[in-house]
Amino acid sequence: MANKVLRVGVAGLGEAATEFLPDYAGDPRVRLLAAADQRTAARERFTAEIKGKAYPTVEELCDDPDIDIVYVSTPHELHHRHVLTALRAGKHVIVEKPMALSVEDCEAMNREAEGRGLQILCGHNHSYDAPVTRMREIVRSGELGRLRMINTWNFNDFMVRPYPDFALEMSRGVVLNQGPHQVEIVRLLGGGMVRSVRAMAGSWDETRPGEGAYACYLEFEDGTPASLVFNGYGFFDTAELFWWIGEGGTPRYPGKHAGSRRNYRQLRDLDPAERERLLEDLKTRMRYGDVGLGQHAAMPEGWEKGGFRSGDGVAQ
Ligand SMILES: NC(=O)c1ccc[n+]([C@@H]2O[C@H](COP(=O)([O-])OP(=O)(O)OC[C@H]3O[C@@H](n4cnc5c(N)ncnc54)[C@H](O)[C@@H]3O)[C@@H](O)[C@H]2O)c1
């Protein structure tokens, strides 16, 4: 596919799509050609804003002969099915993290791609970020000696972001929703397979479903150890250790987590059904269709900025 403009079809025009499609749309190496979503609002906006073809099902999208690559950004539990559909239609695939919900499903997806001579990439991922690739270069070069151990922490506000319970449940908490980024960076730096994994996860807020924290110890095949700690309850912010540069590489507002917690506190005491209805409505408004590429939904009255979305910027 060298020097070719890659024609991309998007499966699932949700919140992730609003955040990541501007990069696709602005890159001369790719052309956003089509998309599939079951929501009419998303399809209509895609046709009007991107001038692309819009299908109600992923199957129809994958049958489109003009598409080279399908970017799968439907909910986690559909990744396995939608990736296989795309591969069987002869398309290369980029699938959002987590790749799938079980190792068996991931292996089946890899087998399908290999058997057909197609590429499958899990992304977006931070192993392509310049600081991470540079760290890998330094490790490989040996200029600082042999890699002895890897230690990584990430403390963010994932569990107090304004997601409805159903979306948090769908996300499987921080282990499957946030962990893939951390594991993938560590795996790149470690440079191989691991020979052992030991971990435990915690669910420490009874008002939020799912696991919000974990501690994990890995050993690579060459004996290099790695420790991974994640806490998504929105207290400490590890960006403080990195000159207030956030995970996305942009400046992080130091009050972001406190803002998220204050916003969430306003919801905690609501009747659970009322809270869920409010948050579901908000989640809908964050998806492509209700908002356009790169746009953010308006916040409810009285909510603080900063803690609203997963990005790092202040003006959110
Ligand atoms: N890499 C990242 O940093 C990042 C960030 C956000 C989300 N994500 C990933 O992207 C995926 C989607 O997350 P989201 O927050 O955008 O979810 P979302 O619920 O906002 O969006 C999912 C979209 O898929 C559509 N959809 C669902 N089932 C469908 C079907 N059968 N056919 C066609 N369309 C269907 C929905 O209408 C919705 O528009 C998740 O796996 C999540 O982990 C990744």
The ligand as a Gaussian input file, in Angstrom:
#p B3LYP/6-31G(d) Opt

LIG

0 1
 N       -8.159000       4.944000      22.250000
 C       -8.808000       5.734000      23.082000
 O       -8.232000       6.562000      23.798000
 C      -10.290000       5.662000      23.123000
 C      -11.018000       6.729000      23.585000
 C      -12.388000       6.600000      23.625000
 C      -12.936000       5.382000      23.220000
 N      -12.169000       4.365000      22.759000
 C      -12.732000       3.073000      22.350000
 O      -13.643000       3.243000      21.289000
 C      -14.731000       2.333000      21.428000
 C      -16.034000       3.133000      21.397000
 O      -16.081000       3.993000      22.533000
 P      -17.020000       5.264000      22.535000
 O      -16.810000       5.934000      23.834000
 O      -16.861000       6.023000      21.266000
 O      -18.461000       4.546000      22.561000
 P      -19.842000       5.171000      22.084000
 O      -20.884000       4.339000      22.724000
 O      -19.861000       6.654000      22.290000
 O      -19.832000       4.939000      20.505000
 C      -20.072000       3.696000      19.901000
 C      -20.778000       3.956000      18.585000
 O      -21.000000       2.700000      17.950000
 C      -22.331000       2.684000      17.442000
 N      -22.765000       1.293000      17.378000
 C      -22.982000       0.452000      18.412000
 N      -23.326000      -0.765000      17.960000
 C      -23.336000      -0.687000      16.612000
 C      -23.624000      -1.625000      15.579000
 N      -23.959000      -2.891000      15.845000
 N      -23.550000      -1.212000      14.301000
 C      -23.210000       0.080000      14.013000
 N      -22.920000       0.998000      14.947000
 C      -22.976000       0.617000      16.230000
 C      -23.144000       3.519000      18.424000
 O      -24.337000       4.034000      17.832000
 C      -22.162000       4.625000      18.783000
 O      -22.257000       5.726000      17.916000
 C      -14.527000       1.597000      22.777000
 O      -14.010000       0.319000      22.539000
 C      -13.507000       2.448000      23.511000
 O      -12.614000       1.730000      24.320000
 C      -10.871000       4.508000      22.702000

